[in-house]
Amino acid sequence: MHKRLFIFLLMFFIPPFALAEGTIITLEKALSIATKNNLSLKREAITLNTTKRISEHSWNPLLPSVTISASDEIELPDLKRGNVDDSVYNGFRNNVGIEGKIALSLSSGYFASREKAKLDYEASRLSYEETVSEIHFQVKEKYFSLLLEKQNLNFLKENLENAKSQANQNEVRFKKGTLSEMECLSSKATYEKLKTEFKTQELLYKNNRLLFLRFLGVKTSSENDNEEAFSLSGTLEEYVDKYASFFDEEKKVNLAQNINAGDAPSIASLKKQLEAALKQVSVEEHNAYGPSLNLAYTINPVITGAERGRIKQSASIGISLPLENLLSFSKGADEIANAQDKVNEIELSIKEKTQDANDDFLNITENLAEKEKSVMTFKSLVDLSQKNYDAVYYAYSKGMTEHLSLKTAAKEKLEAKLNLQNEFLEMLKLYITLEKLSGKSLPLEA
Protein backbone atom coordinates (compact mmCIF):
# COMPACT_ATOMS: atom_id res chain seq x y z
CA MET A 1 0.00 0.00 0.00
CA HIS A 2 2.80 2.43 0.94
CA LYS A 3 4.73 1.56 -2.20
CA ARG A 4 1.70 2.28 -4.40
CA LEU A 5 1.10 5.63 -2.67
CA PHE A 6 4.78 6.54 -3.04
CA ILE A 7 4.74 5.80 -6.77
CA PHE A 8 1.50 7.75 -7.19
CA LEU A 9 2.92 10.85 -5.50
CA LEU A 10 6.13 10.69 -7.49
CA MET A 11 4.21 10.73 -10.75
CA PHE A 12 3.13 14.32 -10.04
CA PHE A 13 6.76 15.50 -10.08
CA ILE A 14 7.65 14.04 -13.46
CA PRO A 15 9.08 16.56 -15.96
CA PRO A 16 6.28 16.77 -18.56
CA PHE A 17 6.60 16.67 -22.32
CA ALA A 18 4.19 18.12 -24.88
CA LEU A 19 1.35 16.13 -26.43
CA ALA A 20 0.61 16.69 -30.11
CA GLU A 21 -2.94 17.75 -30.87
CA GLY A 22 -5.13 14.95 -32.16
CA THR A 23 -3.10 12.27 -30.42
CA ILE A 24 -4.89 9.00 -29.78
CA ILE A 25 -3.62 7.55 -26.53
CA THR A 26 -3.93 3.80 -26.64
CA LEU A 27 -3.44 1.79 -23.49
CA GLU A 28 -0.10 0.57 -24.83
CA LYS A 29 1.05 4.14 -25.46
CA ALA A 30 -0.08 5.26 -22.00
CA LEU A 31 1.96 2.45 -20.44
CA SER A 32 4.99 3.39 -22.52
CA ILE A 33 4.79 7.08 -21.59
CA ALA A 34 4.36 6.37 -17.88
CA THR A 35 7.23 3.87 -17.85
CA LYS A 36 9.52 6.32 -19.61
CA ASN A 37 8.80 9.21 -17.25
CA ASN A 38 8.39 7.51 -13.88
CA LEU A 39 10.97 8.71 -11.34
CA SER A 40 10.78 5.73 -9.02
CA LEU A 41 11.48 3.45 -11.98
CA LYS A 42 14.48 5.55 -12.93
CA ARG A 43 15.79 5.18 -9.39
CA GLU A 44 15.23 1.42 -9.58
CA ALA A 45 17.19 1.43 -12.86
CA ILE A 46 20.13 3.12 -11.12
CA THR A 47 20.07 0.48 -8.40
CA LEU A 48 19.87 -2.23 -11.06
CA ASN A 49 22.88 -0.81 -12.92
CA THR A 50 24.81 -0.57 -9.66
CA THR A 51 24.21 -4.22 -8.72
CA LYS A 52 24.98 -5.28 -12.29
CA ARG A 53 28.31 -3.46 -12.21
CA ILE A 54 29.16 -4.97 -8.81
CA SER A 55 28.28 -8.43 -10.11
CA GLU A 56 30.35 -8.05 -13.28
CA HIS A 57 33.34 -6.75 -11.31
CA SER A 58 33.04 -9.17 -8.38
CA TRP A 59 36.30 -10.82 -9.46
CA ASN A 60 38.33 -7.67 -8.67
CA PRO A 61 39.59 -8.92 -5.25
CA LEU A 62 42.04 -10.93 -7.39
CA LEU A 63 43.63 -7.64 -8.48
CA PRO A 64 46.80 -7.10 -6.43
CA SER A 65 47.49 -3.76 -4.83
CA VAL A 66 50.45 -2.04 -6.49
CA THR A 67 52.18 0.83 -4.72
CA ILE A 68 55.31 2.83 -5.37
CA SER A 69 56.94 5.17 -2.90
CA ALA A 70 60.05 7.36 -2.75
CA SER A 71 62.04 8.33 0.33
CA ASP A 72 64.89 10.67 1.20
CA GLU A 73 66.59 9.75 4.48
CA ILE A 74 69.04 12.30 5.92
CA GLU A 75 71.30 11.00 8.68
CA LEU A 76 72.46 13.77 11.01
CA PRO A 77 75.60 13.76 13.20
CA ASP A 78 75.30 11.91 16.51
CA LEU A 79 74.38 14.01 19.48
CA LYS A 80 76.49 11.75 21.66
CA ARG A 81 78.95 9.21 20.38
CA GLY A 82 79.29 7.08 23.53
CA ASN A 83 81.65 4.13 23.02
CA VAL A 84 81.42 4.16 19.23
CA ASP A 85 84.78 3.91 17.45
CA ASP A 86 85.95 7.24 16.06
CA SER A 87 86.53 5.59 12.72
CA VAL A 88 82.71 5.29 12.29
CA TYR A 89 81.37 8.04 10.05
CA ASN A 90 79.80 10.84 12.07
CA GLY A 91 78.57 13.44 9.62
CA PHE A 92 75.70 14.12 7.26
CA ARG A 93 74.49 11.22 5.10
CA ASN A 94 71.71 11.39 2.48
CA ASN A 95 70.08 8.16 1.29
CA VAL A 96 67.49 8.39 -1.52
CA GLY A 97 65.49 5.27 -2.32
CA ILE A 98 62.46 4.07 -4.28
CA GLU A 99 60.26 1.20 -3.17
CA GLY A 100 57.75 -0.74 -5.23
CA LYS A 101 55.36 -3.24 -3.67
CA ILE A 102 52.85 -5.73 -5.02
CA ALA A 103 50.52 -7.35 -2.49
CA LEU A 104 47.53 -9.65 -2.68
CA SER A 105 45.23 -10.65 0.14
CA LEU A 106 42.64 -13.28 -0.64
CA SER A 107 39.88 -14.31 1.75
CA SER A 108 38.36 -17.77 1.82
CA GLY A 109 35.00 -16.11 1.22
CA TYR A 110 35.97 -14.90 -2.26
CA PHE A 111 33.79 -17.33 -4.22
CA ALA A 112 30.83 -16.91 -1.87
CA SER A 113 31.07 -13.12 -2.27
CA ARG A 114 30.99 -13.45 -6.06
CA GLU A 115 27.88 -15.61 -5.93
CA LYS A 116 26.27 -13.16 -3.51
CA ALA A 117 26.90 -10.28 -5.95
CA LYS A 118 25.20 -12.20 -8.78
CA LEU A 119 22.19 -12.99 -6.58
CA ASP A 120 21.92 -9.34 -5.53
CA TYR A 121 21.77 -8.37 -9.20
CA GLU A 122 19.02 -10.92 -9.89
CA ALA A 123 17.04 -9.70 -6.88
CA SER A 124 17.42 -6.11 -8.07
CA ARG A 125 16.22 -7.08 -11.55
CA LEU A 126 13.11 -8.73 -10.10
CA SER A 127 12.48 -5.67 -7.94
CA TYR A 128 12.69 -3.50 -11.06
CA GLU A 129 10.17 -5.70 -12.87
CA GLU A 130 7.88 -5.57 -9.83
CA THR A 131 7.97 -1.76 -9.89
CA VAL A 132 7.14 -1.77 -13.61
CA SER A 133 4.20 -4.08 -12.89
CA GLU A 134 2.92 -1.74 -10.16
CA ILE A 135 3.16 1.30 -12.45
CA HIS A 136 1.34 -0.52 -15.25
CA PHE A 137 -1.38 -1.56 -12.81
CA GLN A 138 -2.00 2.04 -11.80
CA VAL A 139 -2.01 3.29 -15.40
CA LYS A 140 -4.53 0.64 -16.46
CA GLU A 141 -6.76 1.31 -13.47
CA LYS A 142 -6.89 5.03 -14.28
CA TYR A 143 -7.22 4.46 -18.01
CA PHE A 144 -10.23 2.16 -17.61
CA SER A 145 -11.83 4.52 -15.08
CA LEU A 146 -11.49 7.33 -17.61
CA LEU A 147 -13.03 5.15 -20.30
CA LEU A 148 -15.98 4.58 -17.98
CA GLU A 149 -16.43 8.33 -17.48
CA LYS A 150 -16.22 8.88 -21.23
CA GLN A 151 -18.84 6.22 -21.97
CA ASN A 152 -21.16 7.45 -19.22
CA LEU A 153 -20.85 11.00 -20.54
CA ASN A 154 -21.92 9.74 -23.97
CA PHE A 155 -24.97 8.11 -22.40
CA LEU A 156 -25.85 11.35 -20.61
CA LYS A 157 -25.40 13.30 -23.84
CA GLU A 158 -27.73 10.92 -25.67
CA ASN A 159 -30.29 11.22 -22.87
CA LEU A 160 -29.97 15.01 -22.95
CA GLU A 161 -30.50 15.17 -26.71
CA ASN A 162 -33.60 13.01 -26.40
CA ALA A 163 -34.94 15.26 -23.63
CA LYS A 164 -34.25 18.38 -25.71
CA SER A 165 -36.01 16.90 -28.72
CA GLN A 166 -38.98 15.90 -26.56
CA ALA A 167 -39.18 19.37 -24.99
CA ASN A 168 -39.19 21.01 -28.46
CA GLN A 169 -41.88 18.65 -29.70
CA ASN A 170 -44.01 19.30 -26.61
CA GLU A 171 -43.74 23.04 -27.09
CA VAL A 172 -45.05 22.69 -30.64
CA ARG A 173 -47.87 20.45 -29.45
CA PHE A 174 -48.71 22.91 -26.65
CA LYS A 175 -48.96 25.79 -29.12
CA LYS A 176 -51.27 23.66 -31.26
CA GLY A 177 -53.39 22.97 -28.21
CA THR A 178 -52.84 19.21 -28.26
CA LEU A 179 -50.80 19.15 -25.04
CA SER A 180 -51.36 20.66 -21.63
CA GLU A 181 -49.13 23.45 -20.31
CA MET A 182 -48.14 21.29 -17.32
CA GLU A 183 -46.81 18.52 -19.61
CA CYS A 184 -44.90 21.07 -21.68
CA LEU A 185 -43.30 22.71 -18.63
CA SER A 186 -42.49 19.29 -17.14
CA SER A 187 -40.54 18.26 -20.25
CA LYS A 188 -38.63 21.60 -20.22
CA ALA A 189 -37.76 21.16 -16.53
CA THR A 190 -36.48 17.64 -17.23
CA TYR A 191 -34.29 18.95 -20.04
CA GLU A 192 -32.82 21.76 -17.92
CA LYS A 193 -32.05 19.36 -15.07
CA LEU A 194 -30.35 16.89 -17.41
CA LYS A 195 -28.36 19.73 -18.97
CA THR A 196 -27.03 20.74 -15.55
CA GLU A 197 -26.10 17.13 -14.75
CA PHE A 198 -24.37 16.77 -18.10
CA LYS A 199 -22.32 19.96 -17.62
CA THR A 200 -21.23 18.80 -14.17
CA GLN A 201 -20.13 15.39 -15.44
CA GLU A 202 -18.44 16.95 -18.47
CA LEU A 203 -16.36 19.22 -16.24
CA LEU A 204 -15.43 16.32 -14.00
CA TYR A 205 -14.38 14.27 -17.02
CA LYS A 206 -12.20 17.12 -18.34
CA ASN A 207 -10.49 17.53 -14.97
CA ASN A 208 -9.83 13.81 -14.72
CA ARG A 209 -8.45 13.78 -18.27
CA LEU A 210 -5.94 16.47 -17.31
CA LEU A 211 -5.03 14.62 -14.12
CA PHE A 212 -4.44 11.47 -16.16
CA LEU A 213 -2.14 13.35 -18.54
CA ARG A 214 -0.23 14.75 -15.58
CA PHE A 215 -0.03 11.27 -14.13
CA LEU A 216 1.59 10.08 -17.36
CA GLY A 217 4.01 13.02 -17.33
CA VAL A 218 2.42 14.77 -20.32
CA LYS A 219 2.42 18.58 -20.48
CA THR A 220 -1.07 19.82 -19.62
CA SER A 221 -2.81 23.12 -20.39
CA SER A 222 -6.24 24.46 -21.24
CA GLU A 223 -5.60 23.23 -24.80
CA ASN A 224 -5.98 19.68 -23.51
CA ASP A 225 -9.52 20.38 -22.34
CA ASN A 226 -11.21 19.13 -25.49
CA GLU A 227 -11.57 15.81 -27.25
CA GLU A 228 -9.56 17.15 -30.22
CA ALA A 229 -6.44 17.44 -28.05
CA PHE A 230 -6.28 13.71 -27.37
CA SER A 231 -8.65 10.80 -27.18
CA LEU A 232 -8.69 7.36 -25.60
CA SER A 233 -9.13 4.23 -27.65
CA GLY A 234 -11.30 1.20 -27.03
CA THR A 235 -14.27 0.48 -24.80
CA LEU A 236 -14.55 -1.30 -21.48
CA GLU A 237 -16.49 -4.16 -23.05
CA GLU A 238 -13.77 -4.68 -25.67
CA TYR A 239 -11.10 -4.92 -22.98
CA VAL A 240 -13.23 -7.29 -20.90
CA ASP A 241 -13.54 -9.60 -23.91
CA LYS A 242 -9.78 -9.48 -24.51
CA TYR A 243 -8.96 -10.31 -20.90
CA ALA A 244 -11.58 -13.06 -20.74
CA SER A 245 -10.02 -14.66 -23.81
CA PHE A 246 -6.48 -14.22 -22.47
CA PHE A 247 -7.22 -15.64 -19.00
CA ASP A 248 -9.10 -18.72 -20.14
CA GLU A 249 -9.85 -21.61 -17.78
CA GLU A 250 -6.73 -23.54 -18.73
CA LYS A 251 -4.52 -20.56 -17.98
CA LYS A 252 -6.27 -19.98 -14.65
CA VAL A 253 -5.57 -23.58 -13.63
CA ASN A 254 -1.89 -23.18 -14.55
CA LEU A 255 -1.69 -19.91 -12.63
CA ALA A 256 -3.20 -21.54 -9.56
CA GLN A 257 -0.57 -24.28 -9.71
CA ASN A 258 2.24 -21.75 -10.12
CA ILE A 259 1.02 -19.65 -7.21
CA ASN A 260 0.71 -22.74 -5.01
CA ALA A 261 4.28 -23.61 -5.96
CA GLY A 262 5.40 -20.12 -4.93
CA ASP A 263 6.07 -18.84 -8.45
CA ALA A 264 4.07 -15.61 -8.24
CA PRO A 265 6.23 -12.57 -9.17
CA SER A 266 6.22 -11.10 -5.65
CA ILE A 267 7.18 -14.50 -4.22
CA ALA A 268 9.87 -15.05 -6.87
CA SER A 269 11.49 -11.77 -5.85
CA LEU A 270 11.51 -12.82 -2.20
CA LYS A 271 12.94 -16.22 -3.10
CA LYS A 272 15.84 -14.57 -4.87
CA GLN A 273 16.37 -12.34 -1.84
CA LEU A 274 16.40 -15.49 0.31
CA GLU A 275 19.11 -17.02 -1.87
CA ALA A 276 21.17 -13.86 -1.51
CA ALA A 277 20.60 -13.80 2.27
CA LEU A 278 21.70 -17.44 2.62
CA LYS A 279 24.82 -16.68 0.62
CA GLN A 280 25.48 -13.69 2.88
CA VAL A 281 25.51 -16.07 5.85
CA SER A 282 28.19 -18.09 4.06
CA VAL A 283 30.18 -14.92 3.37
CA GLU A 284 30.05 -13.88 7.02
CA GLU A 285 31.10 -17.37 8.16
CA HIS A 286 34.12 -17.28 5.86
CA ASN A 287 35.00 -13.80 7.08
CA ALA A 288 34.70 -14.85 10.71
CA TYR A 289 36.37 -18.27 10.68
CA GLY A 290 38.11 -18.69 7.35
CA PRO A 291 41.81 -18.16 6.69
CA SER A 292 43.21 -15.36 4.54
CA LEU A 293 46.14 -15.76 2.16
CA ASN A 294 48.57 -12.83 2.05
CA LEU A 295 51.22 -12.50 -0.68
CA ALA A 296 53.68 -9.63 -1.10
CA TYR A 297 56.73 -8.75 -3.17
CA THR A 298 58.87 -5.64 -2.53
CA ILE A 299 61.72 -4.14 -4.58
CA ASN A 300 63.83 -1.26 -3.21
CA PRO A 301 66.66 0.23 -5.33
CA VAL A 302 69.02 2.57 -3.40
CA ILE A 303 69.93 5.62 -5.45
CA THR A 304 72.38 7.53 -3.19
CA GLY A 305 74.40 7.00 -0.09
CA ALA A 306 76.81 4.31 0.96
CA GLU A 307 74.55 1.59 -0.49
CA ARG A 308 74.01 3.35 -3.81
CA GLY A 309 73.39 0.94 -6.65
CA ARG A 310 72.04 -1.76 -4.38
CA ILE A 311 68.63 -3.22 -5.30
CA LYS A 312 66.92 -4.81 -2.37
CA GLN A 313 64.01 -7.18 -2.79
CA SER A 314 61.88 -9.34 -0.55
CA ALA A 315 58.93 -11.69 -0.85
CA SER A 316 56.51 -12.90 1.76
CA ILE A 317 53.68 -15.36 2.03
CA GLY A 318 51.44 -15.79 5.01
CA ILE A 319 48.17 -17.23 6.19
CA SER A 320 46.15 -15.57 8.89
CA LEU A 321 43.34 -17.12 10.88
CA PRO A 322 41.13 -14.99 13.18
CA LEU A 323 40.60 -16.63 16.55
CA GLU A 324 38.62 -13.95 18.37
CA ASN A 325 35.51 -14.79 16.34
CA LEU A 326 35.28 -18.16 18.07
CA LEU A 327 33.79 -16.24 20.98
CA SER A 328 29.98 -16.07 20.80
CA PHE A 329 29.96 -12.33 21.62
CA SER A 330 32.59 -11.34 19.03
CA LYS A 331 31.89 -9.00 16.14
CA GLY A 332 32.23 -11.81 13.60
CA ALA A 333 29.75 -14.02 15.48
CA ASP A 334 27.29 -11.10 15.64
CA GLU A 335 27.56 -10.55 11.88
CA ILE A 336 26.71 -14.21 11.27
CA ALA A 337 23.73 -14.01 13.63
CA ASN A 338 22.49 -10.83 11.93
CA ALA A 339 22.72 -12.47 8.51
CA GLN A 340 20.79 -15.50 9.80
CA ASP A 341 18.10 -13.21 11.23
CA LYS A 342 17.66 -11.73 7.75
CA VAL A 343 17.19 -15.25 6.36
CA ASN A 344 14.54 -16.04 8.97
CA GLU A 345 12.73 -12.78 8.25
CA ILE A 346 12.59 -13.43 4.49
CA GLU A 347 11.38 -17.01 5.04
CA LEU A 348 8.45 -15.70 7.07
CA SER A 349 7.70 -13.10 4.37
CA ILE A 350 7.64 -15.86 1.74
CA LYS A 351 5.13 -17.88 3.75
CA GLU A 352 2.95 -14.81 4.25
CA LYS A 353 3.13 -13.73 0.60
CA THR A 354 2.37 -17.26 -0.62
CA GLN A 355 -0.75 -17.43 1.54
CA ASP A 356 -1.81 -13.94 0.46
CA ALA A 357 -1.29 -14.79 -3.21
CA ASN A 358 -3.38 -17.95 -2.89
CA ASP A 359 -6.17 -16.09 -1.11
CA ASP A 360 -6.12 -13.24 -3.63
CA PHE A 361 -6.22 -15.65 -6.56
CA LEU A 362 -9.22 -17.52 -5.14
CA ASN A 363 -11.07 -14.27 -4.40
CA ILE A 364 -10.38 -12.90 -7.88
CA THR A 365 -11.52 -16.03 -9.70
CA GLU A 366 -14.66 -16.32 -7.57
CA ASN A 367 -15.52 -12.65 -8.05
CA LEU A 368 -14.90 -12.89 -11.79
CA ALA A 369 -17.35 -15.77 -12.02
CA GLU A 370 -19.96 -13.72 -10.17
CA LYS A 371 -19.28 -10.64 -12.29
CA GLU A 372 -19.73 -12.65 -15.49
CA LYS A 373 -23.22 -13.62 -14.31
CA SER A 374 -23.95 -10.02 -13.31
CA VAL A 375 -22.90 -8.76 -16.73
CA MET A 376 -25.33 -11.15 -18.43
CA THR A 377 -28.09 -9.92 -16.14
CA PHE A 378 -27.32 -6.25 -16.77
CA LYS A 379 -27.15 -6.81 -20.53
CA SER A 380 -30.65 -8.26 -20.34
CA LEU A 381 -31.77 -5.28 -18.28
CA VAL A 382 -30.34 -2.88 -20.87
CA ASP A 383 -32.35 -4.63 -23.61
CA LEU A 384 -35.52 -4.70 -21.49
CA SER A 385 -35.20 -1.07 -20.44
CA GLN A 386 -34.70 -0.03 -24.08
CA LYS A 387 -37.82 -1.93 -25.16
CA ASN A 388 -39.77 -0.45 -22.26
CA TYR A 389 -38.62 3.06 -23.17
CA ASP A 390 -39.63 2.55 -26.81
CA ALA A 391 -43.07 1.33 -25.75
CA VAL A 392 -43.59 4.20 -23.31
CA TYR A 393 -42.34 6.73 -25.87
CA TYR A 394 -44.81 5.43 -28.43
CA ALA A 395 -47.65 5.59 -25.90
CA TYR A 396 -46.63 9.13 -24.89
CA SER A 397 -46.48 10.31 -28.49
CA LYS A 398 -50.07 9.05 -28.90
CA GLY A 399 -51.20 10.81 -25.74
CA MET A 400 -51.79 7.50 -23.94
CA THR A 401 -49.51 8.25 -20.97
CA GLU A 402 -48.03 11.19 -19.08
CA HIS A 403 -44.55 12.72 -19.30
CA LEU A 404 -43.67 11.32 -15.86
CA SER A 405 -43.85 7.78 -17.25
CA LEU A 406 -41.55 8.71 -20.12
CA LYS A 407 -39.13 10.39 -17.71
CA THR A 408 -39.08 7.29 -15.51
CA ALA A 409 -38.49 4.98 -18.48
CA ALA A 410 -35.61 7.15 -19.71
CA LYS A 411 -34.04 7.15 -16.25
CA GLU A 412 -34.31 3.36 -15.99
CA LYS A 413 -32.71 2.95 -19.41
CA LEU A 414 -29.81 5.23 -18.44
CA GLU A 415 -29.27 3.48 -15.10
CA ALA A 416 -29.21 0.07 -16.80
CA LYS A 417 -26.49 1.26 -19.19
CA LEU A 418 -24.45 2.87 -16.41
CA ASN A 419 -24.71 -0.23 -14.22
CA LEU A 420 -23.49 -2.43 -17.07
CA GLN A 421 -20.45 -0.18 -17.63
CA ASN A 422 -19.70 -0.20 -13.89
CA GLU A 423 -19.72 -4.00 -13.95
CA PHE A 424 -17.29 -3.95 -16.86
CA LEU A 425 -14.95 -1.70 -14.88
CA GLU A 426 -15.15 -3.94 -11.80
CA MET A 427 -14.28 -6.95 -13.97
CA LEU A 428 -11.31 -5.13 -15.47
CA LYS A 429 -10.01 -4.22 -12.03
CA LEU A 430 -10.12 -7.90 -11.13
CA TYR A 431 -8.38 -8.86 -14.36
CA ILE A 432 -5.53 -6.36 -13.96
CA THR A 433 -5.08 -7.50 -10.36
CA LEU A 434 -4.87 -11.08 -11.64
CA GLU A 435 -2.44 -9.85 -14.27
CA LYS A 436 -0.15 -8.30 -11.67
CA LEU A 437 -0.46 -11.32 -9.38
CA SER A 438 0.42 -13.81 -12.10
CA GLY A 439 3.01 -11.78 -13.97
CA LYS A 440 1.21 -12.59 -17.23
CA SER A 441 0.35 -9.42 -19.19
CA LEU A 442 -2.33 -9.06 -21.83
CA PRO A 443 -0.66 -8.47 -25.23
CA LEU A 444 -1.58 -4.99 -26.46
CA GLU A 445 -1.36 -3.25 -29.80
CA ALA A 446 0.45 0.05 -29.90
C-alpha positions, 0 to 999 in steps of 0.5 A, a space after each residue: 500500500 505504501 509503495 503504491 502511494 509513493 509511486 502515485 505521489 512521485 508521478 506528479 513530479 515528473 518533468 512533462 513533455 508536450 502532447 501533439 494535438 489529435 493524439 490518440 492515446 492507446 493503453 499501450 502508449 499510455 503504459 509506454 509514456 508512464 514507464 519512460 517518465 516515472 521517477 521511481 522506476 528511474 531510481 530502480 534502474 540506477 540500483 539495477 545498474 549498480 548491482 549489475 556493475 558490482 556483479 560483473 566486477 566481483 572478481 576484482 579482489 584478485 587484483 593485487 594492490 600495487 604501490 610505489 613510494 620514494 624516500 629521502 633519508 638524511 642521517 644527522 651527526 650523533 648528538 652523543 657518540 658514547 663508546 662508538 669507534 671514532 673511525 665510524 662516520 659521524 657526519 651528514 648522510 643522504 640516502 634516496 630510495 624508491 620502493 615498489 610493492 605488489 601485495 595480494 590478500 585473498 579471503 576464503 569467502 571470495 567465491 561466496 562473495 561473487 555468488 552473492 553479488 550475482 544474486 543481488 543483481 538478480 534480486 534487483 532485476 526482479 524488484 525493477 520488474 515488480 515496480 514496472 508491474 505496479 506502475 502498469 497496474 495504476 495506469 490501467 486502473 486510471 485508463 479504464 476509469 477514464 473510459 468509464 467516465 467517457 462512456 457514461 458521458 456519452 450516455 448522458 449526452 444521448 439522454 440530454 439530446 432526447 430530452 431536448 427533442 422531446 421538450 421542443 416537440 411538446 412546445 409545438 404540441 402545446 402551441 397547437 393545443 394538443 398538449 397541456 401546459 403542465 406537460 410542456 413545462 415538465 418536459 422543459 424542466 427535465 431537459 434543464 435538469 439533465 443539462 445541468 447534470 451533463 455539464 457537471 459530469 463533463 467538467 469532472 471528465 475534463 479535470 480527470 483527463 488532465 489529471 491522467 495526462 499529468 499522471 503520465 508526465 504529459 504537459 497539460 494546459 487548457 488546450 488539452 480540455 477538449 476531445 480534439 487534443 487527445 482521445 482514448 481508444 477502445 471500450 470497457 467491453 472490448 477490454 473485458 472480452 480481450 482479458 476473458 479470452 487471455 485468461 481462459 480456464 486452462 490458464 487460470 488452472 496453470 496460474 493456480 498451480 504456479 502460485 501454489 508452488 510459490 512462483 508468483 512474481 512477488 514471491 519469486 522476488 523474495 525467493 531470490 532475496 532469500 538465496 542472496 541472504 543465505 549466501 550472505 551467511 556463508 560470506 560472514 562465516 568465511 570472514 569470521 572463521 576462514 583463513 586469509 592468504 597474504 602474498 607480497 613482493 617488494 623491490 627497493 633500489 638505493 639511489 644515493 648514499 653508501 649503499 648506492 646501486 644496491 637493489 633490495 628485494 623481498 617476498 613474503 607469504 602468510 596465512 592468517 586465521 582470526 581466533 577472536 571470532 570463536 567467541 559467541 559475543 565477538 563481532 564476527 559471530 554477531 555478523 553471522 547471527 544478523 545475517 541469519 536473522 535476515 534469512 529467517 525474516 525473508 522465510 516468514 515473508 515468503 510464507 505470508 506472501 504465498 498465503 496472500 497470493 493464494 487467497 487473492 487468486 481464489 477471491 479474484 476467480 470467484 468474483 470474476 465468475 460472479 461478475 460474469 453472471 452479473 454482466 449477463 443480467 445487466 445486458 438483459 436489463 439494458 435490452 428490457 429497459 430499451 424496449 420499455 422506453 420505446 413502448 412508453 415513448 410510443 404511448 406518450 407520443 399518442 397521448 396514452 400516458 403522461 410525461 412522468 412515465 416517459 421520464 421514468 423509463 428514460 431514467 431506468 434505461 440510463 441506469 441500466 447502461 451505467 450499471 453495465 459499464 460499472 460491472 465492466 470496470 469492476 471486472 477489469 479491475 479484477 483482471 488487472 489485479 490477476 495480471 499483476 499477481 500472475 506476472 502474465 500481461 495481456 498483449 496490447 497493440 500500440 
